[in-house]
């Protein structure tokens, strides 16, 4: 049985929904040695999130971001948590709605994603600070053996 856990930082992204599948996989060479297993991905932040969705047409990511902005507007008069800026409280709410973790099957050394699926980083803040930190845990049966 193979177990591996890696904490890594994605490159800094501006506000928006970003396809990061390739960038995530660059940090996870252990997946190539797993025949059947799981990858659990967790983001260590409360104002950004992870999602799994369309990887082919970038207008999907644009539309998701715009819809989240309509669902969770800035400067709502009932927000009390406002001292970190008008985008902060909406970012926390969006993070709750979209989620902070993903679990994806591993099959034959690759993530078993659907044809049009990719991993999204949803950056809900305006500031372009440092990249977001993730923890990836992979587990599974190694290729070519019964372990």
N, CA, C and O of each residue as an XYZ file, in Angstrom:
588
protein
N       0.844     -1.177      0.000
C       0.000      0.000      0.000
C       0.888      1.239      0.000
O       1.865      1.314      0.745
N       0.547      2.187     -0.825
C       1.284      3.448     -0.918
C       0.482      4.538     -0.209
O      -0.718      4.690     -0.439
N       1.163      5.293      0.655
C       0.602      6.480      1.285
C       1.601      7.611      1.079
O       2.803      7.425      1.265
N       1.113      8.759      0.704
C       1.983      9.926      0.569
C       1.162     11.165      0.895
O      -0.026     11.237      0.579
N       1.803     12.133      1.526
C       1.137     13.398      1.816
C       2.104     14.530      1.520
O       3.258     14.511      1.949
N       1.617     15.512      0.782
C       2.443     16.629      0.351
C       1.694     17.927      0.621
O       0.522     18.059      0.271
N       2.378     18.884      1.246
C       1.837     20.235      1.352
C       2.589     21.087      0.339
O       3.817     21.046      0.273
N       1.849     21.857     -0.446
C       2.480     22.677     -1.472
C       1.684     23.953     -1.677
O       0.557     24.089     -1.202
N       2.293     24.881     -2.392
C       1.680     26.175     -2.654
C       1.468     26.341     -4.144
O       2.386     26.132     -4.937
N       0.263     26.714     -4.520
C      -0.023     27.037     -5.916
C       0.527     28.426     -6.227
O       0.714     29.239     -5.321
N       0.781     28.693     -7.480
C       1.192     30.044     -7.855
C       0.052     31.013     -7.550
O      -1.120     30.637     -7.583
N       0.408     32.263     -7.253
C      -0.596     33.275     -6.916
C      -1.531     33.485     -8.101
O      -1.105     33.523     -9.255
N      -2.801     33.618     -7.788
C      -3.822     33.823     -8.824
C      -4.643     35.057     -8.466
O      -4.853     35.358     -7.291
N      -5.100     35.760     -9.487
C      -6.016     36.871     -9.251
C      -7.400     36.309     -8.927
O      -7.646     35.111     -9.067
N      -8.279     37.176     -8.502
C      -9.648     36.753     -8.202
C     -10.251     36.075     -9.427
O     -10.133     36.574    -10.546
N     -10.898     34.934     -9.204
C     -11.521     34.205    -10.304
C     -11.493     32.713    -10.058
O     -11.082     32.244     -8.997
N     -11.936     31.986    -11.053
C     -11.977     30.527    -11.003
C     -10.913     30.028    -11.991
O     -10.972     30.318    -13.186
N      -9.950     29.278    -11.470
C      -8.772     28.897    -12.246
C      -8.639     27.380    -12.346
O      -8.811     26.668    -11.356
N      -8.337     26.901    -13.523
C      -8.080     25.477    -13.742
C      -6.655     25.177    -13.282
O      -5.698     25.729    -13.826
N      -6.509     24.302    -12.278
C      -5.191     24.051    -11.688
C      -4.813     22.566    -11.689
O      -3.887     22.170    -10.982
N      -5.498     21.760    -12.452
C      -5.224     20.316    -12.455
C      -3.753     20.027    -12.712
O      -3.130     19.281    -11.956
N      -3.200     20.594    -13.744
C      -1.798     20.340    -14.115
C      -0.843     20.795    -13.018
O       0.115     20.093    -12.694
N      -1.103     21.962    -12.450
C      -0.243     22.490    -11.389
C      -0.292     21.596    -10.146
O       0.735     21.362     -9.509
N      -1.471     21.103     -9.808
C      -1.592     20.182     -8.674
C      -0.806     18.907     -8.955
O      -0.054     18.441     -8.099
N      -0.972     18.349    -10.125
C      -0.323     17.073    -10.462
C       1.205     17.169    -10.469
O       1.883     16.170    -10.227
N       1.748     18.336    -10.739
C       3.208     18.516    -10.701
C       3.781     18.219     -9.315
O       4.962     17.894     -9.186
N       2.957     18.327     -8.294
C       3.409     18.096     -6.918
C       3.145     16.662     -6.435
O       3.456     16.333     -5.291
N       2.581     15.818     -7.286
C       2.139     14.499     -6.845
C       2.662     13.358     -7.717
O       1.874     12.630     -8.321
N       3.986     13.197     -7.785
C       4.524     12.105     -8.608
C       4.133     10.715     -8.108
O       4.166      9.759     -8.882
N       3.765     10.581     -6.841
C       3.386      9.273     -6.289
C       2.173      8.679     -6.997
O       2.019      7.459     -7.042
N       1.314      9.527     -7.548
C       0.109      9.025     -8.227
C       0.470      8.089     -9.373
O      -0.249      7.125     -9.636
N       1.569      8.360    -10.050
C       1.975      7.525    -11.188
C       2.239      6.076    -10.796
O       2.247      5.194    -11.654
N       2.453      5.827     -9.515
C       2.777      4.474     -9.044
C       1.585      3.768     -8.405
O       1.735      2.687     -7.836
N       0.416      4.367     -8.496
C      -0.775      3.795     -7.865
C      -1.700      3.226     -8.928
O      -2.069      3.911     -9.882
N      -2.068      1.963     -8.750
C      -2.970      1.299     -9.684
C      -4.425      1.642     -9.370
O      -5.212      1.933    -10.271
N      -4.771      1.603     -8.091
C      -6.121      1.928     -7.662
C      -6.030      2.622     -6.305
O      -5.380      2.123     -5.387
N      -6.689      3.781     -6.186
C      -6.587      4.514     -4.933
C      -7.401      5.787     -4.936
O      -8.330      5.954     -5.726
N      -7.032      6.684     -4.031
C      -7.726      7.956     -3.871
C      -6.733      9.083     -3.638
O      -5.685      8.887     -3.023
N      -7.075     10.269     -4.137
C      -6.354     11.483     -3.791
C      -7.334     12.391     -3.059
O      -8.424     12.677     -3.554
N      -6.935     12.832     -1.889
C      -7.719     13.814     -1.140
C      -6.955     15.126     -1.190
O      -5.768     15.170     -0.868
N      -7.631     16.190     -1.591
C      -7.024     17.506     -1.736
C      -7.766     18.477     -0.821
O      -8.992     18.572     -0.864
N      -7.000     19.203      0.015
C      -7.571     20.094      1.018
C      -6.878     21.444      0.930
O      -5.650     21.509      0.876
N      -7.655     22.523      0.915
C      -7.088     23.868      0.873
C      -7.043     24.436      2.291
O      -8.004     24.317      3.050
N      -5.920     25.050      2.634
C      -5.671     25.545      3.988
C      -6.061     27.019      4.137
O      -5.329     27.805      4.738
N      -7.210     27.381      3.589
C      -7.644     28.784      3.608
C      -9.154     28.858      3.761
O      -9.864     27.887      3.498
N      -9.638     30.020      4.190
C     -11.076     30.207      4.379
C     -11.688     31.192      3.390
O     -12.890     31.451      3.443
N     -10.881     31.742      2.491
C     -11.420     32.688      1.513
C     -11.092     32.277      0.079
O     -11.148     33.090     -0.843
N     -10.751     31.007     -0.088
C     -10.574     30.401     -1.407
C     -11.106     28.978     -1.279
O     -11.270     28.471     -0.169
N     -11.375     28.340     -2.406
C     -11.984     27.018     -2.341
C     -11.564     26.164     -3.531
O     -10.878     26.620     -4.445
N     -11.998     24.914     -3.485
C     -11.714     23.946     -4.538
C     -13.026     23.459     -5.140
O     -14.046     23.389     -4.454
N     -12.993     23.128     -6.404
C     -14.171     22.572     -7.070
C     -13.696     21.683     -8.219
O     -12.540     21.739     -8.639
N     -14.598     20.884     -8.700
C     -14.339     19.999     -9.839
C     -15.396     20.296    -10.880
O     -16.592     20.195    -10.604
N     -14.955     20.668    -12.093
C     -15.930     21.005    -13.122
C     -15.270     21.040    -14.491
O     -14.174     20.510    -14.674
N     -15.934     21.661    -15.442
C     -15.554     21.731    -16.863
C     -14.116     22.207    -17.058
O     -13.720     23.231    -16.502
N     -13.338     21.468    -17.843
C     -11.951     21.860    -18.079
C     -11.686     22.337    -19.508
O     -10.563     22.740    -19.814
N     -12.675     22.304    -20.380
C     -12.438     22.618    -21.787
C     -12.735     24.070    -22.139
O     -11.920     24.722    -22.792
N     -13.862     24.575    -21.728
C     -14.299     25.904    -22.137
C     -14.099     26.906    -20.997
O     -14.790     26.813    -19.982
N     -13.182     27.853    -21.134
C     -12.916     28.812    -20.051
C     -14.105     29.719    -19.724
O     -14.122     30.336    -18.659
N     -15.089     29.812    -20.605
C     -16.246     30.651    -20.279
C     -17.059     30.046    -19.132
O     -17.796     30.764    -18.456
N     -16.934     28.740    -18.908
C     -17.610     28.129    -17.761
C     -17.055     28.721    -16.469
O     -17.821     29.085    -15.577
N     -15.729     28.822    -16.361
C     -15.112     29.383    -15.158
C     -15.536     30.842    -14.961
O     -15.810     31.270    -13.840
N     -15.586     31.588    -16.044
C     -16.047     32.980    -15.981
C     -17.474     33.043    -15.446
O     -17.773     33.830    -14.549
N     -18.352     32.210    -16.000
C     -19.761     32.242    -15.604
C     -19.953     31.789    -14.158
O     -20.807     32.327    -13.453
N     -19.175     30.814    -13.712
C     -19.261     30.372    -12.310
C     -18.899     31.537    -11.397
O     -19.606     31.814    -10.428
N     -17.797     32.219    -11.706
C     -17.393     33.353    -10.863
C     -18.467     34.436    -10.839
O     -18.797     34.954     -9.772
N     -19.009     34.781    -11.987
C     -20.026     35.842    -12.050
C     -21.281     35.429    -11.286
O     -21.901     36.261    -10.623
N     -21.659     34.168    -11.370
C     -22.847     33.716    -10.652
C     -22.610     33.754     -9.135
O     -23.493     34.161     -8.380
N     -21.431     33.335     -8.696
C     -21.115     33.431     -7.267
C     -21.167     34.878     -6.791
O     -21.602     35.148     -5.671
N     -20.722     35.822     -7.643
C     -20.774     37.241     -7.277
C     -22.214     37.729     -7.118
O     -22.492     38.586     -6.280
N     -23.126     37.183     -7.923
C     -24.542     37.550     -7.794
C     -25.136     36.917     -6.542
O     -25.885     37.563     -5.809
N     -24.802     35.655     -6.300
C     -25.325     34.955     -5.113
C     -24.849     35.584     -3.814
O     -25.603     35.680     -2.845
N     -23.580     36.016     -3.802
C     -22.957     36.525     -2.581
C     -22.335     37.895     -2.891
O     -21.142     37.982     -3.180
N     -23.126     38.940     -2.832
C     -22.629     40.267     -3.210
C     -21.713     40.879     -2.145
O     -21.776     40.526     -0.968
N     -20.883     41.784     -2.583
C     -20.085     42.583     -1.655
C     -20.970     43.676     -1.057
O     -22.011     44.035     -1.607
N     -20.516     44.193      0.095
C     -21.156     45.332      0.756
C     -22.620     45.094      1.152
O     -23.406     46.040      1.195
N     -22.986     43.862      1.434
C     -24.347     43.617      1.914
C     -24.521     44.341      3.251
O     -23.630     44.275      4.099
N     -25.633     45.021      3.454
C     -25.795     45.852      4.655
C     -25.835     45.053      5.957
O     -25.662     45.631      7.030
N     -26.056     43.764      5.890
C     -26.138     42.937      7.105
C     -24.802     42.315      7.500
O     -24.726     41.672      8.547
N     -23.738     42.483      6.699
C     -22.433     41.940      7.074
C     -21.884     42.696      8.280
O     -21.902     43.927      8.304
N     -21.408     41.980      9.257
C     -20.740     42.569     10.427
C     -19.223     42.460     10.282
O     -18.490     43.336     10.743
N     -18.749     41.382      9.639
C     -17.316     41.145      9.447
C     -16.872     41.920      8.202
O     -16.875     41.389      7.092
N     -16.487     43.197      8.410
C     -16.170     44.069      7.270
C     -14.777     44.687      7.348
O     -14.352     45.365      6.412
N     -14.065     44.465      8.442
C     -12.807     45.191      8.639
C     -11.662     44.699      7.753
O     -10.620     45.353      7.704
N     -11.814     43.568      7.049
C     -10.761     43.104      6.132
C     -11.060     43.458      4.677
O     -10.372     42.985      3.773
N     -12.070     44.278      4.446
C     -12.394     44.724      3.099
C     -13.725     44.165      2.618
O     -14.234     43.189      3.168
N     -14.282     44.789      1.589
C     -15.612     44.402      1.116
C     -15.659     43.019      0.453
O     -16.737     42.443      0.306
N     -14.518     42.492      0.058
C     -14.506     41.167     -0.587
C     -14.298     40.021      0.405
O     -14.437     38.856      0.031
N     -13.969     40.332      1.662
C     -13.590     39.275      2.607
C     -14.766     38.417      3.064
O     -14.715     37.193      2.941
N     -15.817     39.031      3.587
C     -16.955     38.230      4.059
C     -17.592     37.446      2.915
O     -17.900     36.268      3.094
N     -17.804     38.055      1.741
C     -18.314     37.251      0.624
C     -17.389     36.078      0.273
O     -17.856     35.007     -0.113
N     -16.076     36.289      0.410
C     -15.125     35.200      0.122
C     -15.330     34.030      1.075
O     -15.261     32.876      0.654
N     -15.580     34.307      2.350
C     -15.828     33.233      3.316
C     -17.102     32.467      2.953
O     -17.122     31.238      3.004
N     -18.146     33.180      2.592
C     -19.408     32.532      2.231
C     -19.243     31.689      0.964
O     -19.718     30.555      0.903
N     -18.574     32.241     -0.037
C     -18.344     31.492     -1.288
C     -17.534     30.233     -1.020
O     -17.785     29.188     -1.621
N     -16.566     30.331     -0.121
C     -15.761     29.166      0.226
C     -16.622     28.070      0.851
O     -16.440     26.890      0.554
N     -17.554     28.461      1.711
C     -18.470     27.482      2.304
C     -19.329     26.833      1.219
O     -19.540     25.620      1.236
N     -19.821     27.632      0.284
C     -20.699     27.112     -0.764
C     -19.978     26.160     -1.722
O     -20.553     25.160     -2.152
N     -18.733     26.466     -2.054
C     -18.021     25.651     -3.039
C     -17.173     24.561     -2.417
O     -16.941     23.540     -3.065
N     -16.699     24.726     -1.195
C     -16.022     23.643     -0.493
C     -14.516     23.794     -0.399
O     -13.888     24.494     -1.193
N     -13.949     23.114      0.599
C     -12.514     23.215      0.849
C     -11.752     21.928      0.566
O     -10.560     21.839      0.860
N     -12.433     20.920     -0.006
C     -11.742     19.659     -0.254
C     -12.374     18.894     -1.404
O     -13.550     19.061     -1.725
N     -11.544     18.043     -2.016
C     -11.984     17.149     -3.086
C     -11.391     15.774     -2.832
O     -10.277     15.664     -2.319
N     -12.111     14.738     -3.180
C     -11.576     13.384     -3.191
C     -11.808     12.836     -4.593
O     -12.939     12.805     -5.079
N     -10.728     12.405     -5.238
C     -10.784     11.953     -6.631
C     -10.159     10.566     -6.713
O      -9.084     10.345     -6.156
N     -10.814      9.622     -7.400
C     -10.228      8.294     -7.555
C      -8.959      8.328     -8.407
O      -8.796      9.167     -9.293
N      -8.081      7.396     -8.106
C      -6.877      7.187     -8.917
C      -7.041      5.830     -9.599
O      -7.390      4.840     -8.956
N      -6.785      5.797    -10.905
C      -6.867      4.556    -11.660
C      -5.682      4.481    -12.625
O      -5.484      5.360    -13.463
N      -4.912      3.424    -12.485
C      -3.778      3.154    -13.390
C      -2.830      4.342    -13.496
O      -2.437      4.738    -14.593
N      -2.465      4.910    -12.343
C      -1.459      5.961    -12.307
C      -1.925      7.350    -12.700
O      -1.108      8.245    -12.914
N      -3.237      7.534    -12.797
C      -3.786      8.840    -13.194
C      -5.025      9.147    -12.374
O      -5.681      8.242    -11.857
N      -5.341     10.428    -12.259
C      -6.621     10.781    -11.665
C      -7.730     10.308    -12.592
O      -7.666     10.524    -13.802
N      -8.740      9.668    -12.032
C      -9.856      9.139    -12.834
C     -10.918     10.231    -12.995
O     -12.030     10.124    -12.478
N     -10.544     11.276    -13.722
C     -11.453     12.386    -13.992
C     -12.265     12.083    -15.243
O     -11.812     11.361    -16.132
N     -13.463     12.642    -15.302
C     -14.260     12.537    -16.516
C     -13.597     13.306    -17.649
O     -12.703     14.120    -17.416
N     -14.028     13.052    -18.850
C     -13.424     13.657    -20.041
C     -13.291     15.169    -19.926
O     -12.275     15.731    -20.334
N     -14.289     15.826    -19.384
C     -14.292     17.282    -19.347
C     -14.112     17.833    -17.939
O     -14.472     18.983    -17.685
N     -13.567     17.047    -17.021
C     -13.418     17.511    -15.643
C     -12.002     17.999    -15.344
O     -11.019     17.451    -15.842
N     -11.926     19.033    -14.527
C     -10.653     19.542    -14.052
C     -10.813     20.115    -12.658
O     -11.926     20.391    -12.211
N      -9.685     20.291    -11.971
C      -9.676     20.840    -10.615
C      -9.615     22.361    -10.706
O      -8.765     22.922    -11.397
N     -10.523     23.011    -10.001
C     -10.574     24.467     -9.951
C     -10.047     24.971     -8.608
O     -10.355     24.407     -7.557
N      -9.262     26.024     -8.657
C      -9.027     26.878     -7.500
C      -9.955     28.071     -7.679
O      -9.880     28.782     -8.681
N     -10.819     28.281     -6.715
C     -11.712     29.440     -6.731
C     -11.114     30.478     -5.785
O     -11.180     30.340     -4.564
N     -10.541     31.500     -6.366
C      -9.925     32.581     -5.575
C     -10.977     33.665     -5.401
O     -11.374     34.316     -6.368
N     -11.425     33.854     -4.171
C     -12.548     34.744     -3.907
C     -12.128     36.135     -3.433
O     -12.984     36.996     -3.228
N     -10.835     36.370     -3.257
C     -10.361     37.680     -2.794
C      -9.790     38.484     -3.948
O      -9.311     37.920     -4.932
N      -9.844     39.822     -3.823
C      -9.293     40.718     -4.847
C      -7.776     40.794     -4.806
O      -7.133     40.947     -5.844
N      -7.206     40.688     -3.627
C      -5.765     40.860     -3.484
C      -5.015     39.707     -4.146
O      -5.469     38.563     -4.132
N      -3.876     40.024     -4.717
C      -3.046     39.002     -5.369
C      -1.865     38.695     -4.464
O      -0.715     38.966     -4.811
N      -2.157     38.132     -3.310
C      -1.103     37.793     -2.349
C      -0.347     36.554     -2.794
O      -0.274     36.245     -3.984
N       0.198     35.870     -1.848
C       0.932     34.648     -2.179
C      -0.052     33.564     -2.601
O      -1.257     33.675     -2.375
N       0.477     32.530     -3.207
C      -0.361     31.435     -3.657
C      -1.007     30.686     -2.497
O      -0.543     30.754     -1.359
N      -2.060     29.990     -2.799
C      -2.801     29.236     -1.791
C      -2.111     27.910     -1.497
O      -1.566     27.268     -2.396
N      -2.140     27.504     -0.211
C      -1.509     26.259      0.220
C      -2.530     25.127      0.240
O      -3.669     25.295      0.677
N      -2.088     23.971     -0.245
C      -2.923     22.781     -0.289
C      -2.194     21.624      0.378
O      -0.964     21.595      0.413
N      -2.949     20.675      0.903
C      -2.405     19.391      1.342
C      -3.062     18.328      0.486
O      -4.287     18.257      0.393
N      -2.241     17.506     -0.136
C      -2.737     16.373     -0.912
C      -2.302     15.087     -0.220
O      -1.131     14.918      0.119
N      -3.245     14.195     -0.017
C      -2.957     12.875      0.531
C      -3.363     11.856     -0.521
O      -4.506     11.841     -0.980
N      -2.416     11.007     -0.897
C      -2.726      9.946     -1.861
C      -2.504      8.598     -1.183
O      -1.572      8.412     -0.400
N      -3.380      7.681     -1.508
C      -3.263      6.335     -0.975
C      -3.746      5.354     -2.032
O      -4.611      5.672     -2.848
N      -3.181      4.173     -2.004
C      -3.659      3.164     -2.924
C      -2.729      1.987     -3.053
O      -1.660      1.936     -2.445
N      -3.156      1.055     -3.850
C      -2.401     -0.148     -4.151
C      -1.409      0.178     -5.260
O      -1.768      0.760     -6.284
N      -0.157     -0.207     -5.037
C       0.869      0.057     -6.033
C       0.670     -0.738     -7.311
O       0.042     -1.796     -7.307
N       1.207     -0.221     -8.396
C       1.100     -0.905     -9.684
C       2.006     -2.139     -9.706
O       3.123     -2.125     -9.191
N       1.494     -3.188    -10.312
C       2.306     -4.386    -10.538
C       2.579     -5.231     -9.321
O       3.417     -6.131     -9.377
N       1.883     -4.966     -8.196
C       2.049     -5.820     -7.024
C       0.756     -5.886     -6.251
O      -0.203     -5.188     -6.579
N       0.720     -6.692     -5.262
C      -0.495     -6.858     -4.473
C      -0.443     -6.074     -3.169
O      -1.279     -6.283     -2.290
N       0.527     -5.175     -3.033
C       0.634     -4.412     -1.785
C      -0.381     -3.302     -1.721
O      -0.427     -2.563     -0.738
